[in-house]
Amino acid sequence: MIRTYRDRAETGDDPGRLHEWMFSEKTATDAEIVDEIYATTGAVLIGKRMFDVGVEPWGDPPPFGMPVFVVTHESREPLPRQAARPTTS
């Protein structure tokens, strides 16, 4: 049986191959790309599934270093987190 990334993420059986280039197997070029993405991004939009699967393993502070907005039709209270890097106004 072939399992999709979504199947594996929902069961916690994801070895992380999708994001290895960005986090653990990063080359110098990969690091430059990631640094540029984070430096030029003001906020991150994620879906509810990504939030549900990621909020616990990400911990506090989360890895994004910027505001994160969860796109969902469900209402909930904000989940305050520490800033991963200093913010300016």
C-alpha positions in Angstrom: 0.0 0.0 0.0 1.4 3.4 -1.0 0.8 6.0 1.7 0.6 9.7 0.9 2.5 12.4 2.7 -0.8 13.5 4.3 -1.5 9.9 5.5 2.0 9.8 7.1 1.7 13.2 8.6 -1.6 12.5 10.2 -0.3 9.4 11.9 3.0 10.9 12.9 4.9 8.5 10.6 6.7 11.2 8.5 10.4 10.8 8.3 10.6 14.4 7.2 12.0 13.8 3.7 9.9 16.7 2.3 11.8 19.3 4.4 15.2 17.7 4.8 16.8 20.2 2.3 15.5 23.1 4.4 16.4 21.9 7.9 18.7 19.0 8.3 20.4 18.3 5.0 21.0 21.9 4.2 23.8 22.9 1.8 25.3 26.4 1.7 23.1 27.2 -1.3 20.0 25.9 0.5 20.9 28.0 3.5 21.1 31.1 1.3 17.7 30.4 -0.2 16.1 29.8 3.2 17.7 32.9 4.7 16.4 35.0 1.7 12.9 33.6 2.0 12.7 34.3 5.7 14.2 37.8 5.3 11.7 38.8 2.7 8.6 37.3 4.2 6.4 39.2 6.6 4.1 36.4 7.7 3.3 32.7 7.1 -0.1 31.3 6.1 -0.7 27.7 6.9 -3.7 25.4 6.7 -5.3 23.9 9.8 -3.9 20.4 9.0 -0.4 21.7 9.0 -1.1 23.6 12.2 -2.6 20.5 13.9 0.3 18.2 12.9 3.0 20.8 13.5 2.1 22.9 16.6 3.4 20.3 19.1 6.7 19.3 17.4 7.5 22.9 16.5 7.5 23.9 20.2 7.9 27.4 21.5 9.3 29.4 19.9 8.1 28.0 16.5 10.6 27.8 13.7 9.1 30.5 11.5 10.3 33.6 13.3 7.4 35.7 12.1 3.6 35.9 12.6 1.7 32.7 11.5 -1.9 32.8 10.4 -3.9 29.6 10.2 -6.5 29.5 7.4 -9.5 27.6 8.7 -13.3 27.9 9.0 -13.1 27.2 12.7 -12.9 29.9 15.3 -10.4 29.7 18.2 -8.6 31.9 20.6 -5.1 33.1 19.6 -2.2 30.9 20.7 0.5 33.3 21.9 4.1 32.2 21.2 7.5 33.6 21.9 9.2 35.5 19.2 11.8 33.4 17.5 13.8 36.5 16.6 13.5 40.1 17.6 10.7 42.1 15.9 10.7 45.8 15.2 7.8 48.1 14.6 
